[in-house]
Structures are given as structure tokens and as C-alpha cells.
Amino acid sequence: MDKNNFAVTPPMGWNSYDYYDTTVNEEQVRANADYMAAHLKDYGWEYVVVDIQWYAHGAGSRRERYQYIPFGGLEMDRYGRLLPDPERFPSSAGGKGFKPLADYIHSLGLRFGIHIMRGIPRSAAHGHLPVKGTDYTADFIADPSSICGWNPDMYGVRNMSEGQAYYDSVLELYAGWGVDFIKCDDICNTNLYPQNLYSGRHEIEMLAQAIQKCGRQIVLSLSPGPALIDKAWHYETYANMWRITDDFWDDWRLLKDMFRRCELWQSHVSRGCYPDCDMLPLGYLGKGFGRERTTNFTREEQRTMMTLWCLFGSPLMIGAELTKLDAWTLSLLTNRQVLRMLTPECRPRQLCLDDKKAVWKACNEREGMRYIAMFNLEDGEACLSIGRQEAGLEPEDALTELWTGEAAETPGDVLQVKLAPHGCAVFAAGKT
């Protein structure tokens, strides 16, 4: 099974984390899936991803002190494989797992995804639960010296055949549920161990091998970042997505820094392989964190984020509560011409970056499209310009700005635009 054949463009979808944190339940997932099917599916949005601790009992109930309750109860089967908490996901009761929820999401024409932590549950190791398909128990394959610094649920899995058997059994279970997407955490950069930031390398390979064996096409996404540029070949070999940043939130300083990160990774975007800029913190956020709010990004900053993510070729995962999207935010997510840039065939390149501006270009030879994007990184208005030749434009190219739909004028073969603080303009030449 070739992983590049089922992630031919960057995955687009919704993830529960930015709004619900650890608390999302089945009713809420279904409501967001319903909204996606009705309003976003026709524009390419298709993944519905349940994020962290869907297996934890009482998740979020002590949020004033803990994001993850230390050594709380976890739902699992007799082989130490995590199951959905039936209180939050009632259709999972009786050992059904996520299959009923996945079936519902598939019935809408969408795809279903889940978040997992690297490793095996600590409670499975402490309870000496059997590893399916072997004569060994979980304590034999668990590595207590390999843990996550911010989540108490798991031990790492040792690099051994019985460890591979555990991952094979987990993917066998997920495939049976109908999972289409796995976001694995504490694996892209195991930052608790500064002397070995890639200590989860063998577990990435185990996951990839287990996916190959399970008989189902499952996208593999690795978190958290920042991903290690010297390991780019390894990410590209074994995963579909890998985070190039730690958690990305609605802070202009983080967005501005993404131009540097994207330049570092721009030559590593290819079919089935996507450096990941993380989620889109738009709309309503933060309810599970204890304070529901709207995004701190201005409208100009939101356009800048969408333009950069699409032109660079990052996966797109909406963090908002979809059922509360306003018309403007919905229009941001359904601009077909901007989303058209989201293909590895665009071959993005950053032409310049300094503290005041960034300029990108891309060319999709198959579609005969050329793009040029200019970003104002200053806190006030600014005029930016670039010569047509430097932008890779032909003399006869007519330019259309994709957010406004307006034609651009290029007097003297120079493309010039006035931009609001933190704003952007992105122009296309070709068959729009």
C-alpha cells in the first residue's frame, strides 16, 4: 500500500482540540460533522478528527489544576488497547469502539480520524496485560525510561518484535473501526529528551509498518513540533504529515515566525508528504480550556494565515467550533481560488523575508497557473512591490487578486500593492 496514493493533496478537516481540549463528546463530534457535510465538504474539507484523551475517564473535570489528570482511569480492552470513554461516546459501549461514530461520519461522505499518544498505556504495563499475538505482557515491551513530559498516560514501546506486535494489534483495531487518519503525539519531537529529540524514531517506523499491514488507507500525522529538518527524509519515508511548530495559536508573533519555518521546509512538500503548520485557530475557541472566546487574529491576519498555509502546501485543520462559524469566517474557508493553491504541484518558494515583509511565488505547471503573494509584516500600512520578471510572470499575464477577485494593474512591469497591517495580497495568473 503506497501512502502517497491516499494523501495526494494536503488533508483538510476539523480537529476538536482548539475548542474542546480533552472534553469533546460524541454529540459534539456529530454536530461538527453534520456542519462540515452541509457547508464545507464541497470545498474539499473531509476529515473529522477527535483529539486527545477520548479514552480518559473524567477528562477535563479538574481543568483548573490539570489538563491531563495524573494517572486517571483509562478505558481499554484486555490487550491494553485504548477504547473510547463510553460516558462521552455512548455508541462505543459494549466493545464497539469508534465504529458506530466512524460509520456515521462515513455516511456523510466524510473521513474519520483520532489522536493517539506514542506508546502503550502505563496502566496496561502495571497490570501485566497480554500483548495480542504474542506470549508476552505489556510490562515486557513498555520502556519506563521513555515518557511524555506533559501527558501521564503512556510509556514508550521498546524496539522489538513484540513491540511491533502491539502496534500491529492497535492498528488492526483502528482499521476495524474505520479510522482514516491518525494524529500521533509525543513522537515528531520528543522534547523531554534534549540529548535525543528523535527518541521516538523507531515508533514512527512501527506505526508506519502497522498501517501497511492493517489493510486500510490511514493518513499518519506526527506531533508535536518543531520537526527536525535533518530528519526530513525520515518523516517523508514513514509519515504523511509532520508538525514544523509546537502548538500554534492565535498570536501574531507565532504567525509571523511561520514564514521562517515555512522557508526552512518549502522544498519538502510533495505528494503524500506535508510539513504541517498546525491547526487554523479561527472562529470560537477555548471552551474546553475554561474560557470560550473568538480568535485573537484580525481579519487581515486570518487571510495571511490561510494564504500562507495554502500556498506553502500545509494540511488544513480547522480548530473552531464549526456550528458557530459566522458568514465571514465561512467565506474565508470556502474561497475556491485560494484553496486551489493547496497542492504539492504548486512548488512554493519564498523570494524574500525580513522583519517588514515576505514575498512568495509558486507555479503549477500542470494547471498552467502562477501565483505571487505579498505579506505586510509591519504593524502599520505598507506599500510592497515586485517586478514581474522576479515574480516569474510572463509579459502577457493578467493578474487577479484571489481574495477580492479584482484585476491587478502592473504599471511599468511592477506589481505594487498597499497592504493593511499584517495583511496580504495573493495574485494568480492563468485559468482562474
C-alpha positions in Angstrom: 0.0 0.0 0.0 1.6 3.3 -1.1 0.9 6.0 1.4 1.2 8.6 -1.4 -1.8 7.2 -3.1 -4.3 8.2 -0.4 -2.9 11.6 0.6 -2.3 13.1 -2.9 -3.1 16.6 -1.6 -2.8 18.0 1.9 -5.6 16.7 4.2 -8.3 19.2 5.1 -10.7 18.9 8.0 -11.7 19.7 11.5 -10.0 18.8 14.8 -11.7 19.1 18.2 -8.7 20.3 20.2 -8.7 24.1 19.9 -12.3 24.4 21.1 -12.9 21.3 23.3 -9.4 20.5 24.6 -9.9 17.0 26.3 -13.6 17.2 26.7 -15.2 16.6 23.3 -18.1 14.1 23.3 -20.0 12.1 20.6 -22.9 14.6 20.3 -20.5 17.4 19.6 -18.4 15.5 17.1 -21.6 14.5 15.2 -22.8 18.1 15.2 -19.5 19.4 13.7 -19.5 16.5 11.2 -23.1 17.5 10.1 -21.9 21.1 9.6 -18.9 20.0 7.6 -21.0 17.8 5.4 -23.6 20.6 4.8 -21.2 23.6 4.3 -17.6 22.6 3.8 -17.4 19.2 2.1 -17.9 20.5 -1.4 -14.8 22.7 -1.0 -12.5 19.7 -0.1 -12.9 19.6 3.7 -13.4 16.0 4.7 -11.6 14.8 7.9 -13.3 14.9 11.3 -10.7 14.3 14.0 -11.3 13.5 17.6 -8.3 14.8 19.5 -6.6 13.9 22.8 -7.9 11.7 25.7 -11.1 10.3 24.1 -10.3 7.3 26.2 -9.9 9.1 29.6 -12.5 8.9 32.4 -13.4 12.3 33.7 -11.3 14.2 31.2 -11.5 17.9 31.8 -13.1 17.6 35.2 -10.1 19.0 37.0 -9.1 21.6 34.4 -8.4 24.3 37.0 -5.4 22.2 38.1 -4.6 19.7 35.4 -5.0 19.5 31.6 -4.4 15.7 32.0 -5.4 14.2 35.3 -2.4 12.4 36.7 -2.8 8.6 36.4 -6.5 8.9 35.8 -8.7 6.0 34.7 -8.4 4.9 31.1 -10.8 2.8 29.1 -9.1 -0.1 27.4 -9.5 -3.7 26.3 -7.8 -6.8 27.7 -4.9 -6.3 25.4 -4.1 -2.8 26.7 -5.6 -1.1 23.6 -7.4 2.1 24.4 -11.1 2.4 23.8 -13.5 5.4 23.8 -14.8 6.6 27.2 -18.5 5.3 27.0 -19.8 8.2 29.1 -18.7 10.7 26.4 -19.1 8.3 23.5 -22.2 6.2 24.3 -22.3 4.4 20.9 -18.9 2.8 21.8 -20.4 0.8 24.7 -20.1 -3.0 24.6 -16.8 -3.0 22.9 -17.9 -1.3 19.7 -15.2 1.3 19.9 -15.4 4.1 17.5 -17.0 2.0 14.7 -20.6 3.4 15.1 -19.3 7.0 15.1 -17.0 6.4 12.2 -19.9 4.7 10.3 -22.0 7.8 10.8 -19.2 10.1 9.6 -18.6 7.9 6.6 -22.4 8.0 5.8 -22.0 11.8 5.4 -19.3 11.3 2.8 -16.5 12.3 5.3 -13.5 10.6 6.8 -12.8 9.9 10.5 -9.7 10.5 12.5 -8.4 10.1 16.0 -5.5 11.4 18.1 -3.2 8.9 19.9 -0.2 9.2 22.2 3.0 7.4 21.4 3.4 4.2 23.3 1.4 1.8 25.4 -0.8 2.7 28.4 1.2 2.7 31.7 -1.8 1.0 33.4 -1.5 -1.8 30.8 2.1 -2.3 31.8 1.4 -2.1 35.5 -1.4 -4.6 35.1 0.8 -7.0 33.0 -1.9 -7.2 30.3 -1.1 -9.6 27.4 0.2 -8.3 24.1 -2.1 -9.7 21.4 -0.4 -12.3 19.1 2.5 -12.9 21.5 3.3 -14.8 24.7 4.5 -11.5 26.3 2.8 -8.9 28.5 2.7 -5.2 28.3 5.4 -4.7 31.0 7.9 -6.6 28.8 7.5 -4.2 25.8 7.0 -0.9 27.8 10.0 1.3 28.3 9.6 3.2 31.6 12.5 5.5 30.7 10.6 6.8 27.7 7.7 9.0 28.7 6.0 12.2 27.7 6.8 15.3 29.7 3.3 16.8 29.6 0.9 13.7 29.5 1.0 10.9 32.0 -0.8 8.2 30.1 1.8 6.2 28.3 5.2 4.5 28.3 7.2 4.3 25.1 7.4 0.9 23.3 10.7 -0.9 23.1 12.2 -1.5 19.7 11.5 -5.3 19.5 9.3 -7.7 17.6 6.8 -7.9 20.4 6.6 -4.1 20.4 5.8 -4.2 16.7 3.1 -6.8 17.5 1.5 -4.3 19.9 1.3 -1.6 17.3 0.0 -4.1 14.8 -2.8 -5.1 17.1 -3.7 -1.4 17.7 -3.9 -0.7 14.0 -5.9 -3.8 13.5 -8.4 -2.4 16.0 -8.4 1.1 14.4 -8.8 -0.3 10.9 -11.8 -2.4 12.1 -13.4 0.8 13.5 -12.9 2.5 10.1 -10.3 5.1 11.1 -8.9 7.1 8.2 -6.5 9.4 10.0 -4.2 9.1 13.0 -2.5 12.0 14.7 0.2 10.6 16.9 1.6 12.8 19.6 4.9 13.0 21.5 6.7 11.5 18.5 7.7 14.1 16.0 9.9 15.8 18.5 10.3 14.0 21.9 11.4 17.3 23.5 11.6 15.9 27.1 15.0 14.4 26.0 17.2 17.2 24.6 20.0 14.8 24.1 17.8 12.8 21.8 15.0 14.8 20.3 14.1 12.0 18.0 13.9 9.2 20.5 10.5 8.1 19.1 12.0 7.3 15.7 11.6 3.5 15.9 7.9 4.0 17.0 7.3 6.1 13.9 8.6 3.2 11.8 6.4 0.7 13.9 3.3 2.8 13.3 4.0 3.0 9.5 4.6 -0.7 9.3 1.4 -1.4 11.2 -0.6 0.8 8.9 0.9 -1.0 5.9 -0.2 -4.4 7.4 -3.7 -3.3 8.6 -5.2 -3.2 5.0 -6.8 0.2 5.4 -5.6 3.5 4.0 -4.8 5.6 7.1 -3.1 9.0 7.0 -0.3 9.3 9.6 0.2 12.7 11.2 3.1 13.3 13.6 3.1 15.9 16.5 4.3 18.0 18.2 7.0 20.1 16.6 9.2 21.6 15.8 10.1 18.8 13.4 13.9 18.3 12.9 15.0 19.4 9.4 17.9 16.9 9.4 15.3 14.1 9.8 13.2 15.3 6.8 14.0 12.2 4.8 12.7 10.0 7.7 9.4 11.9 8.1 8.9 11.7 4.3 9.6 8.0 4.2 7.3 7.0 7.1 4.6 9.7 7.6 2.2 11.9 5.6 2.3 14.9 7.9 4.7 16.2 10.5 4.4 19.4 12.6 7.0 22.1 11.9 5.9 24.1 15.0 4.8 23.4 18.6 1.1 24.2 19.2 0.1 27.1 17.0 -2.3 29.6 18.5 -3.9 33.0 17.5 -0.8 35.1 18.3 0.7 37.3 15.7 4.2 36.6 16.8 3.6 32.9 16.2 2.1 33.6 12.7 5.0 35.9 11.8 7.5 33.2 12.7 5.8 30.7 10.4 7.3 32.5 7.4 10.8 31.4 8.7 9.6 27.9 9.4 7.9 27.5 6.0 11.0 28.7 4.2 13.1 26.1 6.0 10.7 23.3 4.8 9.5 24.6 1.5 11.4 22.1 -0.6 10.0 19.1 1.3 6.4 19.4 0.2 5.5 16.6 -2.2 2.7 14.2 -3.0 1.8 12.4 0.2 4.4 14.3 2.3 3.4 17.5 4.0 5.2 19.7 6.5 2.4 20.7 8.9 1.9 24.3 10.1 -0.7 23.1 12.6 -4.3 24.0 13.1 -6.2 27.1 12.0 -7.3 28.9 15.2 -10.3 30.6 13.7 -13.8 31.4 15.0 -14.8 30.3 18.5 -12.0 28.7 20.5 -11.1 27.6 24.1 -14.3 26.3 25.7 -12.6 23.2 27.0 -9.8 25.3 28.4 -12.3 27.2 30.6 -12.8 30.3 28.5 -14.7 30.4 25.3 -13.6 33.3 23.1 -13.3 34.3 19.5 -10.0 34.2 17.7 -7.4 37.0 18.5 -6.4 37.2 14.9 -7.6 40.2 12.9 -9.3 39.5 9.6 -6.2 40.6 7.8 -4.2 38.1 9.9 -6.6 35.4 9.2 -6.3 36.0 5.4 -2.5 36.0 5.9 -2.6 32.6 7.7 -4.9 31.0 5.1 -2.8 32.3 2.2 0.5 31.1 3.7 -0.9 27.7 4.6 -2.4 27.1 1.2 0.5 28.5 -0.9 3.1 26.6 1.2 1.0 23.4 1.0 0.3 22.7 4.6 -2.6 20.5 5.7 -5.6 22.5 6.9 -7.3 21.6 10.1 -9.9 24.0 11.5 -9.8 24.5 15.2 -13.1 26.3 15.6 -16.5 25.1 16.8 -18.0 24.7 13.3 -21.6 25.2 14.3 -20.7 28.7 15.5 -18.9 29.9 12.3 -20.0 33.3 11.1 -20.5 34.1 7.4 -17.2 35.9 7.1 -15.2 33.0 8.5 -17.1 30.5 6.4 -16.2 32.6 3.3 -12.5 32.5 4.3 -12.6 28.7 4.4 -14.6 28.3 1.1 -12.6 30.6 -1.3 -12.1 28.1 -4.1 -9.4 30.1 -5.8 -7.2 30.3 -2.7 -7.8 26.6 -1.9 -6.8 25.8 -5.4 -3.2 26.6 -4.4 -3.3 23.7 -1.9 -1.5 21.1 -4.0 2.1 19.9 -4.0 2.2 20.6 -7.7 2.4 24.4 -6.9 6.1 24.1 -5.8 6.2 27.1 -3.4 9.2 29.3 -2.9 9.8 32.3 -0.6 11.6 35.0 -2.6 12.3 37.3 0.3 11.8 37.6 4.1 12.7 40.3 6.5 11.1 41.9 9.5 8.8 44.0 7.3 7.7 41.8 4.5 7.6 38.4 2.9 7.1 37.5 -0.7 6.2 34.1 -2.1 5.7 32.6 -5.6 4.5 29.3 -6.9 3.9 27.7 -10.2 1.5 24.9 -11.0 2.7 23.8 -14.5 0.1 21.1 -14.9 -2.8 23.6 -14.5 -0.8 26.5 -16.1 -1.1 28.7 -13.0 1.4 31.1 -11.5 0.9 32.7 -8.1 2.6 35.6 -6.3 1.8 36.6 -2.7 3.0 39.6 -0.8 2.7 39.9 3.0 3.0 43.0 5.1 4.6 42.0 8.4 4.6 45.5 9.8 2.2 47.0 12.4 1.2 49.8 10.0 0.2 50.1 6.4 2.9 49.4 3.8 3.3 49.5 0.1 5.0 46.4 -1.4 6.2 45.9 -4.9 7.9 43.3 -7.1 9.0 43.2 -10.7 7.0 40.9 -13.0 10.2 39.1 -14.1 11.3 38.5 -10.5 7.8 37.2 -9.7 8.1 34.7 -12.6 5.3 36.2 -14.6 5.1 36.4 -18.3 4.6 39.8 -20.0 1.1 38.8 -21.2 0.0 37.5 -17.8 -3.2 39.2 -16.4 -3.3 39.0 -12.6 -6.3 38.5 -10.4 -6.2 39.1 -6.6 -7.8 35.9 -5.1 -9.4 37.4 -2.0 -11.1 40.3 -3.8 -11.4 38.9 -7.3 -10.2 42.2 -8.7 -7.8 42.6 -11.6 -4.3 43.9 -10.7 -2.6 46.7 -12.5 1.2 46.4 -13.2 2.4 49.8 -14.5 6.0 49.7 -15.7 6.1 45.9 -15.2 6.0 46.3 -11.5 3.3 44.7 -9.3 2.6 47.1 -6.4 0.0 46.9 -3.6 -0.8 48.8 -0.5 -1.5 46.4 2.4 -3.1 46.9 5.8 -1.1 45.9 9.0 -0.3 42.2 8.9 -2.3 41.9 5.6 -1.6 40.2 2.3 -2.5 40.0 -1.3 -2.2 36.9 -3.5 -2.4 37.1 -7.2 -2.9 34.4 -9.8 -2.1 34.3 -13.5 -3.6 31.7 -15.6 -7.0 30.0 -15.9 -8.9 31.2 -12.8 
